């Protein structure tokens, strides 16, 4: 019997008779030859089925086989530069495991809503599988980077008793007796406690934001990696962010050229992503925006359009620092030299993709942290454990969060973040 091989390893079996198990992605016929494009989850392969090479019944069935039918095909592998992936198979046999009928996503153009309603089927498309493989590479690259830098993965809870960044964008959960829990916006607060125990830590998991945003950069449920370091300054945080982004982009360029080619990504722009990145003080950023004619109000946060305009000025990510403390979270440390400014940084991806990282130095002064919690109207009792970190051995520390989907969207050159996760959850999308 011919051995079963995966399409991504097909080049190792030139001249051999092998079996591929997958699904029919496309089919066309030319007289006495069928050209079948088969996918198996690892790649796509052109199978040439000649009438003289298979029995009559098999040839006839292939002529009417519908898209996404499950098939097992046996044949001989040969190299062919003209074929997808550089190899093709000359079929000698085919078994139809199950025949699909009227697969709804055909090679013609479909609207976004139509495709999103059928996301469970759309992810079979070559473009979508390429994006999800890049996502896989990004996630692996992130883990390998932090593990290589001596960080310890320390998981944080998804159910939390308090907000990280205000209560207006939380999903409440009515389950626990006598209290309301919330789906986490961030693992940062717990990660600060982890850092006081382990020094350098990161948490990596799903986070949830209930804000009513419908932009191309927003998801309701997304994945975020959050490193935290004890005895760290803002400069330490920026340096770590630069090294992480450069490492992740370099890894994708090294290992996912095939997928980037499918996505028609201009990789020359990604090749510019080298540390260190340009840095802009908030005041410099505000000046650029005003000179560009944007209706930007100095003292306010940067909006999506502002981030796009700023990031388009550079050929690599740019670090914007020292935002007004009033627009940042309660836990941000003020700059001692400029108390109305926070020791914070946002990393904006180039080509108009905007913020992919947000972080900074944390407030380590107990009294000032108490003031901030009160000023933000947060329940003091929910933060007693967090205040313990300032009572018992408080040190300068900092970290950041990087959204996986935004990072993947930028690296892949996508128009919308919804394609970067298998099943996106957005303001008006909970199906499938």
PLY file of the C-alpha trace (Angstrom):
ply
format ascii 1.0
element vertex 432
property float x
property float y
property float z
element edge 431
property int vertex1
property int vertex2
end_header
0.00 0.00 0.00
1.14 3.54 -0.76
2.02 5.48 2.37
-0.10 8.42 3.51
1.75 11.75 3.29
0.76 15.34 4.02
0.87 17.84 1.19
3.36 20.11 2.94
5.84 17.19 2.84
5.00 16.01 -0.66
8.32 17.25 -2.07
10.14 14.58 -0.05
8.44 11.82 -2.08
9.19 12.65 -5.73
8.99 9.49 -7.82
7.14 7.56 -5.12
3.59 6.27 -5.03
1.80 7.89 -2.09
-1.68 8.57 -0.76
-3.14 11.99 0.04
-6.25 12.30 2.22
-8.19 15.53 1.90
-10.93 17.48 0.17
-11.54 18.63 -3.39
-10.94 22.38 -3.52
-11.39 22.81 -7.27
-11.76 20.79 -10.46
-11.52 21.28 -14.20
-11.45 18.88 -17.08
-9.76 18.86 -20.46
-10.99 15.96 -22.53
-9.22 12.87 -21.30
-7.60 14.58 -18.27
-9.05 15.89 -15.00
-7.14 18.49 -13.00
-8.12 18.17 -9.35
-6.89 20.60 -6.71
-6.87 18.77 -3.38
-6.27 20.28 0.06
-5.52 18.40 3.26
-5.12 21.18 5.83
-1.37 21.48 5.30
-1.46 22.70 1.71
-2.95 22.45 -1.77
-1.87 19.95 -4.45
-2.71 19.62 -8.11
-3.66 16.06 -9.03
-3.62 15.10 -12.71
-5.99 12.23 -13.45
-5.61 10.79 -16.94
-8.26 8.49 -18.38
-5.61 5.90 -19.16
-4.24 5.89 -15.60
-7.42 4.98 -13.64
-10.37 2.72 -14.19
-13.38 3.97 -16.12
-15.66 4.29 -13.09
-13.13 6.38 -11.16
-12.57 8.71 -14.11
-16.30 9.15 -14.64
-16.94 9.88 -10.95
-14.16 12.48 -10.82
-15.80 14.27 -13.74
-18.85 15.04 -11.60
-17.26 15.33 -8.18
-18.37 18.47 -6.36
-16.31 21.01 -4.41
-15.35 19.98 -0.85
-16.04 16.28 -1.37
-13.74 14.24 0.86
-11.34 12.06 -1.14
-8.37 9.75 -0.74
-6.15 9.82 -3.81
-3.22 7.57 -4.62
-0.63 8.46 -7.23
2.96 9.21 -8.13
4.57 12.48 -7.12
6.53 14.49 -9.64
8.19 17.89 -9.63
6.64 20.54 -11.86
7.53 24.23 -11.56
4.23 25.20 -13.17
2.17 23.43 -10.51
1.04 24.99 -7.23
3.80 24.38 -4.71
6.16 23.03 -7.37
4.82 19.46 -7.27
1.89 17.51 -8.62
0.51 14.00 -8.41
-0.34 11.64 -11.28
-3.38 9.81 -9.94
-3.66 6.03 -10.13
-6.68 5.65 -7.86
-9.32 7.56 -5.90
-11.72 6.76 -3.09
-14.60 9.13 -2.37
-15.09 9.18 1.40
-18.10 11.50 1.26
-19.55 13.63 -1.49
-20.46 17.25 -0.80
-23.41 18.87 -2.53
-23.92 22.55 -3.34
-21.03 23.90 -1.27
-22.12 27.51 -0.70
-18.74 29.25 -1.11
-17.82 29.00 -4.78
-14.88 30.63 -6.59
-17.07 33.62 -7.49
-17.16 36.81 -5.39
-19.24 36.79 -2.20
-20.17 39.59 0.17
-18.53 39.90 3.58
-21.75 39.16 5.51
-22.34 36.04 3.40
-18.83 34.80 4.14
-18.93 35.69 7.83
-22.21 33.79 8.26
-20.38 30.80 6.82
-17.08 31.40 8.61
-16.92 27.71 9.59
-16.65 26.93 5.88
-14.80 30.06 4.74
-11.74 29.12 6.80
-11.15 26.27 4.31
-10.19 28.79 1.61
-6.52 29.07 0.71
-6.29 32.72 1.73
-7.92 32.07 5.09
-5.73 29.06 5.88
-2.68 31.16 5.00
-3.76 33.84 7.49
-4.39 31.27 10.22
-0.97 29.69 9.65
0.64 33.10 10.01
-1.33 33.53 13.23
0.02 30.18 14.43
3.56 31.31 13.62
3.07 34.62 15.42
1.84 32.85 18.55
4.74 30.38 18.50
7.21 33.22 17.90
5.82 35.14 20.88
6.12 32.15 23.19
9.62 31.31 21.98
10.74 34.92 22.40
9.65 35.22 26.01
10.81 31.75 26.95
14.19 32.57 25.41
14.35 35.82 27.36
13.92 33.98 30.67
10.26 34.88 31.26
7.92 32.48 33.06
4.42 31.88 31.71
2.03 32.58 34.59
-1.67 32.30 33.77
-4.13 34.85 35.11
-7.89 34.46 35.71
-10.58 35.19 33.14
-13.18 35.86 35.87
-12.12 38.97 37.79
-13.73 40.99 40.60
-12.63 44.37 39.26
-11.79 46.34 36.15
-8.34 47.14 34.84
-9.33 50.13 32.74
-12.72 51.32 33.95
-16.08 49.60 34.26
-17.79 50.80 31.08
-16.27 48.17 28.81
-16.76 45.07 30.98
-18.89 41.97 30.50
-20.60 41.21 33.85
-21.10 37.61 34.94
-23.83 36.86 37.48
-22.66 33.59 39.00
-20.72 34.17 42.20
-22.71 34.71 45.38
-23.07 38.30 46.63
-20.85 39.77 43.92
-20.63 40.47 40.21
-17.65 39.05 38.35
-16.39 40.32 35.01
-14.70 38.78 32.00
-11.14 40.03 32.02
-10.03 43.06 30.02
-6.41 42.22 30.79
-4.34 39.94 32.96
-2.02 42.78 33.89
-2.99 43.40 37.53
-2.56 39.75 38.45
0.57 39.60 36.34
2.09 42.36 38.47
1.64 40.04 41.46
3.24 37.24 39.45
6.22 39.48 38.65
6.77 40.19 42.34
7.09 36.42 42.82
8.90 35.37 39.63
10.66 38.50 38.40
9.88 38.29 34.67
6.54 36.81 33.64
4.03 36.78 30.81
0.41 35.78 30.50
-1.14 34.80 27.18
-4.84 34.29 26.72
-8.25 35.62 25.68
-9.44 39.04 26.80
-12.83 40.72 26.44
-13.90 44.31 25.77
-17.55 45.37 25.78
-16.95 48.73 24.09
-19.38 49.54 21.29
-16.72 49.72 18.59
-17.27 48.76 14.98
-13.90 49.73 13.51
-11.68 47.47 11.43
-9.30 47.20 14.41
-11.73 46.01 17.09
-12.90 42.62 18.28
-15.01 41.88 21.34
-12.96 38.78 22.16
-9.28 38.72 21.30
-5.96 37.24 22.40
-3.26 39.24 24.12
0.23 38.55 25.41
1.21 40.58 28.47
4.76 40.57 29.86
5.55 42.16 33.22
8.97 42.84 34.76
10.01 43.69 38.31
12.64 46.45 38.64
11.80 47.79 35.18
11.64 51.35 33.85
9.80 52.76 30.84
12.98 52.38 28.79
13.14 48.69 29.74
9.54 48.26 28.62
10.15 49.96 25.27
13.29 47.94 24.62
11.43 44.68 25.30
8.56 45.71 23.00
10.97 46.57 20.19
12.79 43.27 20.46
9.54 41.30 20.58
8.03 42.92 17.48
11.25 42.64 15.47
11.62 38.98 16.50
8.05 38.06 15.59
8.18 39.76 12.19
11.55 38.19 11.44
10.23 34.74 12.34
7.22 35.07 10.01
9.45 36.29 7.17
11.76 33.34 7.72
9.14 30.60 7.98
5.97 31.75 6.24
7.03 33.05 2.83
4.58 30.70 1.10
1.65 32.07 3.09
2.74 35.69 2.59
2.92 35.03 -1.15
-0.64 33.67 -1.13
-1.70 36.88 0.65
0.23 38.97 -1.91
1.96 40.74 0.96
4.69 43.24 0.09
7.37 41.73 2.31
9.87 44.50 1.58
7.93 46.66 4.02
8.20 44.01 6.73
11.93 43.68 6.15
12.35 47.26 7.44
11.13 46.22 10.90
14.37 46.39 12.86
14.97 47.66 16.40
15.33 50.30 17.67
12.13 52.04 16.58
11.62 55.80 16.26
10.24 57.45 19.40
7.80 60.35 19.61
6.87 62.26 22.74
3.12 62.89 22.84
3.76 66.61 22.26
5.71 65.84 19.09
2.91 63.56 17.89
0.32 66.26 18.58
2.36 68.78 16.61
2.54 66.43 13.59
-1.22 65.84 13.67
-2.02 69.55 13.88
0.39 70.33 11.03
-1.33 67.65 8.96
-4.63 69.47 9.48
-6.31 66.90 11.70
-8.88 68.15 14.24
-6.78 66.86 17.13
-7.36 68.24 20.61
-4.14 68.46 22.59
-4.59 66.66 25.89
-6.83 63.96 24.44
-6.05 60.38 23.51
-5.08 59.39 20.00
-7.91 58.13 17.82
-7.69 55.55 15.07
-7.20 58.17 12.36
-4.52 59.91 14.42
-2.62 56.64 14.85
-2.91 55.95 11.12
-1.50 59.33 10.14
1.39 59.09 12.62
2.35 55.55 11.69
2.35 56.40 7.98
5.27 58.76 8.62
7.65 55.87 9.31
8.84 52.67 7.63
8.79 50.70 10.87
6.78 50.81 14.11
6.94 54.04 16.10
6.80 54.39 19.90
4.63 57.24 21.20
5.37 58.06 24.85
4.29 60.35 27.71
0.57 60.66 27.08
-1.40 62.91 29.43
-1.98 60.95 32.64
-5.67 61.91 32.52
-6.31 59.71 29.46
-4.44 56.69 30.76
-5.40 53.96 33.22
-5.25 54.51 36.97
-2.20 52.28 37.41
0.14 54.27 35.13
3.05 55.94 36.90
3.34 59.73 36.40
6.60 61.13 35.09
8.42 62.69 38.09
9.71 65.45 35.80
6.26 66.11 34.35
3.57 64.83 36.76
0.69 65.45 34.38
2.23 62.92 31.97
2.33 59.15 32.28
5.40 56.97 31.85
3.67 55.03 29.08
4.17 53.90 25.50
1.99 52.90 22.56
3.68 51.09 19.68
2.04 51.97 16.37
2.53 49.64 13.42
3.46 51.21 10.07
1.33 51.35 6.90
-1.54 52.85 8.86
-2.22 49.85 11.11
-2.08 51.78 14.36
-1.59 50.56 17.91
-0.41 46.99 18.42
1.17 47.45 21.87
0.21 49.54 24.89
2.04 49.63 28.20
4.42 51.47 30.46
5.74 51.77 34.00
3.28 50.95 36.78
2.44 53.17 39.72
4.42 51.75 42.67
3.55 54.40 45.29
0.87 53.16 47.71
-0.68 56.51 48.65
-0.90 57.78 45.10
-2.40 54.50 43.92
-5.13 54.79 46.57
-5.87 58.32 45.31
-6.11 57.08 41.73
-8.47 54.22 42.58
-10.78 56.69 44.39
-10.54 59.24 41.58
-11.62 56.65 39.04
-14.59 55.64 41.17
-13.40 52.05 41.51
-14.40 49.85 44.47
-11.52 49.98 46.95
-12.34 46.59 48.47
-11.83 44.88 45.10
-8.28 46.23 44.93
-7.07 45.41 48.44
-5.00 42.51 47.12
-3.52 44.80 44.44
-2.60 47.37 47.10
-0.79 44.60 48.99
1.79 44.65 46.22
2.61 48.24 47.28
2.48 47.42 50.99
4.90 44.52 50.89
8.07 45.17 48.94
6.97 47.61 46.25
9.49 48.14 43.44
9.52 49.94 40.08
7.98 47.62 37.49
6.37 47.69 34.10
5.08 45.80 31.11
2.71 45.93 28.17
0.03 44.12 26.23
0.25 43.14 22.55
-2.90 42.16 20.69
-2.31 39.08 18.56
-5.03 39.86 16.04
-3.83 43.39 15.36
-0.29 42.12 14.95
-1.42 39.41 12.51
-3.57 41.90 10.60
-0.55 44.16 10.06
1.89 41.37 9.16
-0.59 39.88 6.67
-1.59 43.28 5.26
-5.32 42.78 5.91
-8.08 45.34 5.65
-9.95 44.11 8.73
-8.99 42.30 11.91
-11.96 39.91 11.58
-9.97 37.54 9.32
-7.18 37.04 11.87
-9.09 34.74 14.25
-11.04 31.61 13.30
-14.37 32.80 14.72
-14.46 36.58 15.30
-16.74 38.06 17.91
-17.80 41.63 17.18
-20.55 44.02 18.19
-23.06 42.48 15.79
-21.53 39.06 15.27
-21.97 36.04 17.51
-22.63 33.44 14.77
-21.30 30.90 13.99
0 1
1 2
2 3
3 4
4 5
5 6
6 7
7 8
8 9
9 10
10 11
11 12
12 13
13 14
14 15
15 16
16 17
17 18
18 19
19 20
20 21
21 22
22 23
23 24
24 25
25 26
26 27
27 28
28 29
29 30
30 31
31 32
32 33
33 34
34 35
35 36
36 37
37 38
38 39
39 40
40 41
41 42
42 43
43 44
44 45
45 46
46 47
47 48
48 49
49 50
50 51
51 52
52 53
53 54
54 55
55 56
56 57
57 58
58 59
59 60
60 61
61 62
62 63
63 64
64 65
65 66
66 67
67 68
68 69
69 70
70 71
71 72
72 73
73 74
74 75
75 76
76 77
77 78
78 79
79 80
80 81
81 82
82 83
83 84
84 85
85 86
86 87
87 88
88 89
89 90
90 91
91 92
92 93
93 94
94 95
95 96
96 97
97 98
98 99
99 100
100 101
101 102
102 103
103 104
104 105
105 106
106 107
107 108
108 109
109 110
110 111
111 112
112 113
113 114
114 115
115 116
116 117
117 118
118 119
119 120
120 121
121 122
122 123
123 124
124 125
125 126
126 127
127 128
128 129
129 130
130 131
131 132
132 133
133 134
134 135
135 136
136 137
137 138
138 139
139 140
140 141
141 142
142 143
143 144
144 145
145 146
146 147
147 148
148 149
149 150
150 151
151 152
152 153
153 154
154 155
155 156
156 157
157 158
158 159
159 160
160 161
161 162
162 163
163 164
164 165
165 166
166 167
167 168
168 169
169 170
170 171
171 172
172 173
173 174
174 175
175 176
176 177
177 178
178 179
179 180
180 181
181 182
182 183
183 184
184 185
185 186
186 187
187 188
188 189
189 190
190 191
191 192
192 193
193 194
194 195
195 196
196 197
197 198
198 199
199 200
200 201
201 202
202 203
203 204
204 205
205 206
206 207
207 208
208 209
209 210
210 211
211 212
212 213
213 214
214 215
215 216
216 217
217 218
218 219
219 220
220 221
221 222
222 223
223 224
224 225
225 226
226 227
227 228
228 229
229 230
230 231
231 232
232 233
233 234
234 235
235 236
236 237
237 238
238 239
239 240
240 241
241 242
242 243
243 244
244 245
245 246
246 247
247 248
248 249
249 250
250 251
251 252
252 253
253 254
254 255
255 256
256 257
257 258
258 259
259 260
260 261
261 262
262 263
263 264
264 265
265 266
266 267
267 268
268 269
269 270
270 271
271 272
272 273
273 274
274 275
275 276
276 277
277 278
278 279
279 280
280 281
281 282
282 283
283 284
284 285
285 286
286 287
287 288
288 289
289 290
290 291
291 292
292 293
293 294
294 295
295 296
296 297
297 298
298 299
299 300
300 301
301 302
302 303
303 304
304 305
305 306
306 307
307 308
308 309
309 310
310 311
311 312
312 313
313 314
314 315
315 316
316 317
317 318
318 319
319 320
320 321
321 322
322 323
323 324
324 325
325 326
326 327
327 328
328 329
329 330
330 331
331 332
332 333
333 334
334 335
335 336
336 337
337 338
338 339
339 340
340 341
341 342
342 343
343 344
344 345
345 346
346 347
347 348
348 349
349 350
350 351
351 352
352 353
353 354
354 355
355 356
356 357
357 358
358 359
359 360
360 361
361 362
362 363
363 364
364 365
365 366
366 367
367 368
368 369
369 370
370 371
371 372
372 373
373 374
374 375
375 376
376 377
377 378
378 379
379 380
380 381
381 382
382 383
383 384
384 385
385 386
386 387
387 388
388 389
389 390
390 391
391 392
392 393
393 394
394 395
395 396
396 397
397 398
398 399
399 400
400 401
401 402
402 403
403 404
404 405
405 406
406 407
407 408
408 409
409 410
410 411
411 412
412 413
413 414
414 415
415 416
416 417
417 418
418 419
419 420
420 421
421 422
422 423
423 424
424 425
425 426
426 427
427 428
428 429
429 430
430 431
